[in-house]
Amino acid sequence: MTLIAQLRHIAGDAHVLTEGDLSAWEMDWRKRARGKSLAVVRPASTAEVALVVKACAAAGASIVAQGGNTGLVIGSIPDASGTQLVLSLQRMNTVREIDAQNLAMTVDAGCILQSIQLAAEEAGLLFPLSLAAEGSCTIGGNLATNAGGTQVVRYGNARDLCLGLEVVTARGEIWNGLSGLRKDNTGYDLRDLFIGSEGTLGVITAATMKLYPLPASRLTAWAAVPSLEDAVLLLGLAHKHLGAGLTGFEVMGQFSLRLVARHFTQMRVPLYEHSPFCVLLENSDHESDAHARELFERLLETAMEQGCASDAVVAENLTQARQLWHIRESIPLAQAEEGPNIKHDISIAVSRIPEFCRVTEALLAREIPGMRLVNFGHLGDGNLHYNVQAPDGLDPGAFLDDWEDRVNALVYESVERFGGSISAEHGVGSLKLEKLERHKPAVALEMMRSIKRALDPSNLMNPGRVLRR
């Protein structure tokens, strides 16, 4: 029996796709790469995933696990060989259990992030992972890339929100580690091994995630700040005044907001025209709306007295808060409207971000006069989306072709000098594979290769991603 025939026997004819338009599975989200799959298989259960992996292992066919295909580093589509199987987990989308007393929920890997948020909310609880792609990304993909998002400053990355995993290994065995335990010191932490591994060690099929009580109040503010140094000072004041209530702290450069205003004219972008940076803050409070507003207003008054904020507005209701967040989340879309750009997802110690930006921008401006910097991101946890747009009048596609390698080298060398990371939350995929080899210590790379060889000796799980071998 051929491999395709075996796969059809396992998942059903309708769920093994080999013909027609497969671009939804074969093209990356940014449309920078298009692969060719041997087939797209859509199993309905962990047992089916295990059988698919066993069949592929016996046939020597490599597997690319895929969730919502919203990744940004070309890590979840097949290569161009036509020999790799795409294992789509989108049919596995059941919320298996909500354990309100243990503040935990167990979900299939193919559950859409937004659906998990809503299921938790219907149970009177909060699942705090939140990012722009939440309407289409899946929790399995979030865990495979250790996604971050807008509330890391309070709740941490996907890794910090995960209590346990269910994984199909490269041999097709099922490891059930769906523990709701918060303490378990019985050897190596296998859960953390698979989180962030980008499908190179096994296939995440389900997860037990942490839940939190719903806050009594959520308030959002938008502040204009004179400089990045002032933004960092404002962050310090926010920690002091709001404590654990500070759930989001985003910074946006003036040009980033100008792009939003230019390409989405229906949006009213506040306070950006006369300020080099704006900050978006969110405060969650478990007492009352009045208490949260009092803390927020006291914080902003102090910030303006000390000069680290020149003006600020507090959203009066949920609709206004959503509008402010929508502006922030529209920056990547506005960039796309402006044309192809050179993207970076970097992290630097918060205290060093102003100096990093000053030094790196000077390097870029010296080499590329007129380059436009789209600098925004999660300042609260030190993560910037530090992107470079073509100078006005220069063809964006040609700029990307001519300058991407040089710009990447300048930015990543600067990141390394400042003790940062070249990938904060997007992962490595194939896009940053060579960069990882250049900037990751040799000892660390060899330990990673040792783990890969031990768990996937035939190199069938998403080969050519994160590590060459």
N, C-alpha and C positions, 0 to 999 in steps of 0.2 A: 504494500500500500504506500503511495506517495505521501510526502509530508502534508501537502495540501489536503489530500483525502483524509488523513488522520485528523487534521485540524477541523475539517467540516464534520467529521464524526463526533468530535469533542464539543464544539461550540454551535453546530448547526449550520447548514448551508448559507442561511441569510446573514450570518455573522462572520463569514470569512470572505473578505472582499479582495478581488484580484483585478477587476476591470472597472471601467468607468472613471469618473472624476474623483480621484483620491486626494486632491490637493488639501482638503481639511486635515488630513493626517500626514501628508508628505511635504507640506510647505510650512516654514516657521512663521511665527506671528508677525515678525517684522518684514516678512517677504524678502529676506536677504538670501535664502537658500531653499532649494527644492530637491528632495531626494526621490528615490524610486524604491518602493517596498516589494518584497516577495509577495506579501499579502498583509492585509489589515485584519486582525482577529479581535473579536469583541466578546470575551468570555462573560458569563453571568454570575460566576461564583469563584471563591478561592479554590475549590476543588478543580474547577475547569482550568484556572490559571496554572495550577500545579501540573495537570495533564499536558497542557500546551508547552510548558517549559520542559517537561520530560521528553516530549516528542521532538522538540527543537534540539535539545542536548544530544539525543541519539542521532539526529541527522546532521549535527554540526552547524546548525543555523543560528545566527546571532539574533538577539531580541532587543528591541527598543521599546521600553515601557512608556506609555503616554497617558496623561490625564486630559487636561483641557487644551493642551498645546499652546499655552500662553507664555512659554519661556522666552527669554531674551538673549540666550547665548548659544543657540543652535545645538541644543542638547537633547531634544526629544523627537527628532525626525530621523528617518533612515538616511544612510548615505546614498550615493548615486549608483551603487553596484547592482541593485535589484535583488540582493541576496538576504537582506535583513527583514525580519518580521516586525511589524508594528503591533504591539500588544496594547490595545486601547481598553482602559478600565472604566469607561464612561457608563457602561450598563450596570456596574456595581455601585449603586447609589442609594443604599438603604441606611437609614439611621437605625442601628441595631438596638441601642438601649440608651436611655437617659437615666442615670442614677443621681437623683437630685440630692440625696443625703450625702453621697460621696463627692458631690460637685464634679461629676464626670459624665462623659458620653462616649459611646463606642459607635463608630461610623465606618462604612465601606470607603475604600480609597477613592472611588469615583464620585463621591458626594461633592457637589458644587459648594464652594466656601460659603456663598450667600445663603444657601439652603440650610447649612449647619447653623449659621448665625440665627436664622429665623426659627429653626426648631428649638434652639436653646431659649430664645426669647419667648416662644409659646409656652415653655416650661417655667417661665418666670426667672430665667437665668441669662447669663452673658457669656458668649464665646467671643473673645476680644480680637482675634486675628482679623485684620482688615487691610485690604490693599485694592488698588485701582481695578484689577482684573477679577474681583471677587464674584462677579456675575457669571464667570465662565471658567475660572481656574478650579482645580479639584484639590481636596485635602491631601491626597496621595502625592500630587506634584508639589504642593506646598511643603510637605515634609521631606520629599526627595531633594528639594533645593534649600531647605531650611529658610523658608520665606520670612520676610520681616514685616514691612508695612508701617502703618502710621501710629501704632500704639506700643511699639517695642519699648519705649521709654518707661512704661508702666508694667507691661505684661511679658516682655521678652519676645524672642523669635518663636517660630513654630516649634523648635526643639524644646523651648522652655514650657510650652503648653502641652507637650505630649507625655502621657503616663505609660503608654505601652503600644506595641506594634504587633501586627500579624504580617508575616513575610513569607513569600515563596522563594526558596533559595535557588541558586544556579543549578542545583541537582534536581529541582522539582519537588523538594521536601517542604512541608509546611511547618514553620515555627510559629506557635501561638504564644506570643508574649503580651497579650491584651490584658495586662494587669492594671487595675485601678489603684495600685499601691503607690504611695508617695515615698516610701522607704523600702528598699530591697537591695541589700549589699551581699548578694550571693554570686560574686564573681564579676567578670567583665560586663560592662553595660552594652549589651548587643543592640539595644534600642538606639543609642546614640551613634553606633557604628553605621546604621542604615540611614539615619536622618542626615541629609546633606550629601549622600553618596551619589545622587543623580542617576539612580537605576543601574549603577555599575557593579553592585554586589548582590542584588536580589530585587524582587518586586514587592513593594509595600502593597498589601491588599486590604488592610483595615488598620484603624488606630483608635486608641482610647485617649481622649483629650480632656484637659482641665476645663471646668466651668467656674464662673464667679457669680456672686449675687448681682442682680441688676442695680446700678446706681440709682439713687433717688433723683439725682439731677445731673445733667450734662450741660456745660456752658462752653461756648466757643468765642474766642476773641481774635481780632486781627490788629496787629500793631506795626507801625512803621518804625524802622530802626536806622540810625545814621551809618552803621558799619557792621561788619561781622563781629568785631570785638564787642560791640554793644549787644548784638544778638546773644553772644555767649554770656555776657553779664546779665541779660534779661533771663536767660535760662537758669542761671544761678539763683536769681531772685525768685523765679517760679518754683524751683525746688524748695527754697526756704519757706515761701508763703503757702504753697499748696501741698507740699509733701507728696504722699502716694497718690493724691488726687490728680496730679499732673499726668495725663494719659497721652497727650500728643504735643509735639513741639516741632513745627516745620518752618524751614527758612526758604525764601524765594527771592532770587535776584531780580532787579528791575527789568532786565531784558526778557527774562522768563515770563513775567507778568505782561509785558508789552506784547509778546507773541499771543497770549491768550486774548487780550483786548483786541488785537488786530484780526485774528482769525475767528473769534467767536464774539461778534459785536453785540449779541444779545446779553452778554454778561457785563455786569458793572463791577469792575475791579477797583477796590477801594485803596486809597492812600499811596499808590505806587508811583505816581508821576513825578513826585518831588523827593522820593526816598530811594536810596540805592538798594535797600532790602526791606522786605516785609516778613513778619513772623505770624504763623497761625498757631494758636494755643488752644488746647482742650483741657478742661478740668471736670473730673467726675467726683461727685460728692455723695456720701451715703447718709447725710443728715437731711438737708432740704435745699430747695432751689434758692431760698433767701440766703442761707448760709454760704452756698457756693458763690453766689453773686457778690456777697460782701467780701469774701476772700479774693475773688477775681479783681474787683474794683480797687481794693487796697493794694494789690500787687501792681496794677497798672498805674495807679497814682504814684507809688514809690518809684516805679521805673521812669516815669516822666520827670519826677523830682530829681532823680539822679542822672537824667540825660541819656539813658540807654534806650528810651523810646520817645519819639517826637510826637506821636499821635496814636490813638487806638479806638477801636469800636468793639462793643460786645454785642453778639447776636441776641436779639430780643426774643426769639422763639426758634423752634426746631427747623422751620423752613429757612430762616436766615442762616442758621448754622450749616445746613446742607448746602446752601448756595456758596458759602465761603469755602467749604471743603471741595465743592465741585470745581471752583476756580483752581485750587491747588491740583486736583486730579486731572485737570484739562491741560496742564503744561505739556506732558508727553504728546498729547494729540495735537496741540498747537505746533509743536516742533515738527511733527510729521507733515502738517500742512505747509510749513515753511520749506520743507525739503529734507532729503537725507542729511544726517548729522553723525558725528563721531561720539558715541555714548561711552560713559564710564560710570561704574557703580562702585564707589570706593568708600573706605572707612578710615578715619583718622581720629586720634584722641581729640575729644571736643576742645580741649585747651589749646591744641595746636592748629586747629582748622583755620583761624584767621591768617596766621603766618603762612600756612601751606597755600592758601588761595592767593595771597599776595605774591608769593615767590613764583608759583606755577603760572599765574596769569601773565606775569612779566615775561617768563620764558616763551609762552605761546605767542604773545603779542610781538615779541622781537622776531620770531621766525615767520609769523603769518600776520602781517599788518592788516588790520581791519577785521580779523576774526571776531566772531560774536560768541560770547560765553553764556550758555544756558546753565546756570548754577542754582540748584535747588535740592531739597531733600530733608532727611530726618535729622536735623541738627541735634535733637535730644539724645540720640544714640550714636552720633558721630558719622552718620552715613550721608554722603552727598552723591547726587546724580550730576556729575561734573561734565557737561556735554559741550561740544564745540560745533558751532554752526558756521557755514561758509560766509566769507565776507559778502556784503551787498554787491550784487551785480555778477557774482561768480556762480557758474553752474554748480548746484549742490552735488549732483552725481559725479561730476569731474573732480570736485573738491574732495569727495570721499575717496575716489580712486587714487588721487595724487598724494593725499596727506594723511590718510588714516594711520598707516604704519608709523610715520614720524610723530604724529600727535600722540598716539598710544605710548610710544617710547618715552616722550617727554613727560607725560602725565604719570606713567607707572614708575619711572625712575624717581620722580619727585615723591610719589607715594611711599616708595621704599625708603627714601632718605628721611622721611618724617615718621617712619615706623608704622605705616598703615597697611591696609590690605587692598589688593586690586579687585576683589569681589566681596562686597558687603552682604548682598542678599540675592543676587541674580544667579549665582553659581559660576561654574567654569565652562561646562559644555565642551563644544569643539572650538568655539570662538576664542576662548582664552587659554587653550591648552598650552600653546607655546609660551605665552606670557607667564603661566604658572611655573613652567620649567625654569624660566629665567629668574623669577622673583621668589620662589619658595626654596627654603634651605634644602640642600641635597639630602641631609639626614631625614628630614620630614618626608621628602618624596620617596625615598627608599622604604620607609616604614609603610607608606601608603601602597606602594607596589607589592610589598610583602603581604599585606592584607588582601589585596586584589588577587594575587596568585593563590592564596590559601582558600578563598571563598569562591573564586571563579577561575579555576585552573585552565579551562579551555578558552577563556576570554570571550564568552558568548553574551555577556550582559552589557549592553550599550557600549561596545568597544569603540575606542578612539575618543571617548569623552572623559574629561578630568585627567586621565592618564593615558599615555600611548600604550603602555603594557605594564 
